[in-house]
Amino acid sequence: MRRLVSFVSTSLTLVVIFSGAAQAQNSGAWDWIRDRLFGRSAPAGDPVAALERLGGSRIVLAVDADALRKSMLVELQDETRRLLREARIGFIGLTVRDGGVEVKIREGSDLQQALTKLEETSVQLSTAFGGTVEVRDVGERLIRLVPTAPAIDEQTRVSLQKSIEIVKRRIKDVGIDTAGVQQDGPDRILILLPGVKDPTSLTRLLSSRARLTFRLVDVSIGPQEALNGHAPPDSEILYGFKSKDPYLVKKQVLLGGEDLANAAAGFDQRTNEPIVSFRFSDRGARRFALITQENVGRPFAIVLDDEVVSAPVIREPILGGSGQISGSFTVQDAHNLAVLLQAGALPVSLSIVEQRIVDAKPTGQK
């Protein structure tokens, strides 16, 4: 497999080549994509009535509870590290274990200060998690922080509501006007798709996390050394999208998908291959210009859903705010990627609970 990422000073251009990808389609109408992937949508109206009349698909997605808890604990771990460092309190361990975060204070004389610091900021910590965080001294200079059940429930509710809005945007972008999307219980999303007789591709599109981030590569040690247990606490090992090669990547996100203002599928005027063009927001363009000015000569990682798409070296400051992703994409590949980037990343992973075809009711049947 080859990957090539090139940059020009007036705009950011990402050229990603995936081995084994299907050849680009020459036919380019996006209606053509929708009709073949998702079926023609019915006239606007009640999705339940339309599903009964036309048949279609029923999909149920659920908030991945395990992934949500893991995400909360990682955020709590990072926040605890920051708070203790700000207070200049030494610690020799900071781990996620058994549904909580544990930190061992280096000096016994610092234990009470650490407890006070974390307890005083428990309200600040709970703001991120929508509830309270219990802070306990469990002995031998060990402090344990645990998000409470109300905190987890509130984070589930917030994540579910945000996910519903993003799923709606993704469906709208593929042109299915009659779809119904609504909450189904405390942690599920019910999706009705009148006229869609094969929901497989669309289900993958709707449940994809699609979290795009730009981060620096940590060159302080090699990836193999990091794999042997020597990774710095502010970095992590991620793997290549196709190659599965290890990369040591800074945890800090310099830019994310929220800094994109627009993404759209199209065709390269020179090669007629499908591409996805994108444009940073004003803030994103300014931040990326500053990031590249400060890190000339350093590699940075383009990460999609915790996999490294590429890790090019910044050759010169990149002052423009637009770019394109191109390569051996099919029309479907380009369209799906544009939909994901345009709608934004899901705040949490969604699992597929149900996916089934619904037959149309015979005329006159109630």
SULRAPE-V87731 format. One line per field, one symbol per residue. psi: psi as a letter, one per 20 degrees, with the letter a starting at -180 (. if undefined). burial: b if it has 24 or more other ideal C-beta (glycine too) atoms within 12 Angstrom, else e. A space follows every 10 residues. Layout:
psi: ???
burial: ???
This chain:
psi: qqppoqqqhi qpppopppqi qqqqqhpjph hggghhgirp qrqqaphggh hhgircqppp qqpogghggg gghgghghhg ggghghilpq qjpoqpplja pppppgphii ghhgggghhh jhggghhhjk bqppoqojql jpppppprgh gggghggghg ghhghggggg gghjknhjqp prqnaijqpp ppnpioinjg ghggghipgl opqpqqpojh rqhhhhhjjk pqhjrqprqq gghjqqpopp hpohqrhijp hqpqqbqphg ijqproqrpq rgggggghgg ghhikpiqqq popolkpogr mrpohrpoir jraqprblqr hggggggggg hghrqqiqqp qohqoqppqq pqpip.
burial: eebebbbeee ebbbbbbbee beebbeeeeb eebbeebbbb bbeeeebeeb bbbbbbbbbb bbbbbebbbe bbbbbbbbbb bbbbeeeebe beebebeeeb bbbbbeeeeb bebbbebbee bbeebbebbb bbbbbeeeee bbbbbbbbee bbbbbbbbbb bbbbebbbbb bebbbbbbbb bebeeebbbb bbbbbbbebe bbbbbbbbbb bbbbbbbbee eebeebeeee bebebbbbeb beeeebbbbb bbbbbbbbbb ebbbbbbeee eebbbbbbbb eeebbebbbe bbeebeeebb bbbbebbbbb bbebeeebeb bbbbbbbbbb bbbbbbbbbb bbbbbbbbbb bbeebeebee eeeeee
